[in-house]
């Protein structure tokens, strides 16, 4: 188990030296019993703070942030009415001043000494946080050991990006309460940060010592503006049908064959070559995680954006892109809209999962909801057809304002082999079907589906840089109106 950090220690650890400004005013606990008053005095003496929460503002590598910090040594970090009021006041002030909000929790939940009146204040905290998010302001949460009960079930679970310290106990139900109520121990390992991260409930496990770097990288995308592009395309972008004659003349099946080569660069290479300050959002935050889709905050060749990309290296017959992957994609789409960030989608899939479990997991509905979410965005959007674009899984991420395709990319309602089976009763006519259905990028441009094509010249690194330059160039054009 990692060391237990106190609230004031975190201020010194995470914030720039000398930048802390407290927002707290003296606490008024109202009329309370002598017994409870004595507990409050003892808690203050033990912890060195006047309540279980301290709030204020500071800087993280020069960027202003509002901060809400739990102090576990004050009655196990429990949230009473005074603490709740302090949180609400801080969130509302952060919203009014246009500040990102960073919270670090360590709490057993609602304060039992204050009962229901304290319990229901979690609604007021949540309402203030949703107003903060509605103002397109970032909310980041770091869960410390332990974070349980009403804190985890309210402001601990409403962030855009949620991480926890290694080994932290994080859960809704306190294990001691479960054991007392059920006369048996809660299963070991369920309520650990690592297990929740593996299940897509948390985005990452991050020690407090690394929190400054994480917040810095996130705010570099969420707060900082674009910088001048550095990448240069290896060959001129094709933006007119007349320019298609300059590309290598291949039949449809050859394009498909080249797009399926294992060594072909994918979204991971795109992030490696062109991305900086990348922060991954892992999972749906609702108990699912599927590595077939990558969701990330990044600066793509200097342009802040959200990337939602189908990862060709994580898709196979044994692990196709399932409903959870599309729910992850939809989380990224919502994230971009909520925070006013440009969105880049990367299409590179042999198709969505076709199975009984996918049907029961609402695969069709998730495709429809991704299409609907893409079609109603107000932020700048660019879709990159990077390789295989097969079926509804590809269509789910295609509906951007501008579509860029690589020279050998393609889009079809089914794999050509499947289309051949439907039309001819076997898969031997796949190449013929690919030609008939006009699936290659050049045909897609002629049909008005694709707006620009990246020639595939040079080595993999140069090709990836060309793709990034093309996407960012189009994204800047869309953003400029």
Secondary structure, DSSP 8 states (H G I E B T S, - for coil): ------HHHHHHHHS-TT--EE--------S--HHHHHHHHHHHHHHSSSSSEEEEEEEETTEEEEEEEE-TTTGGG-B-HHHHHHHHHHHHHHHHTT-EEEEEEEE-SB-GGGHHHHHTHHHHHHHHHHHHHHTT--EEEEEEEEEEHHHHTTGGG--SEEEE-TT-BEESS-HHHHHHHHSS---TTTTBHHHHHHTTSSSEE--GGGHHHHHHHHHHHHTS---------SS--B-SGGGGGGS----HHHHHHHHT-TTS--HHHHHHHHEEEEEE--S-SSS---TTEEEEEEEETTEEEEEEEE-GGG--SSS-B-HHHHHHHHHHHHHHHHHT--EEEEEEES-B--SHHHHHTTHHHHHHHHHHHHHT--S-EEEEEEEEEBHHHHHTTT-SSEEEEETT-B-BSS-HHHHHHHHHSSSTTHHHHHHHTT-BHHHHHHTTS-SEEE---S-HHHHHHHHHHHHHHHHHHHHH-
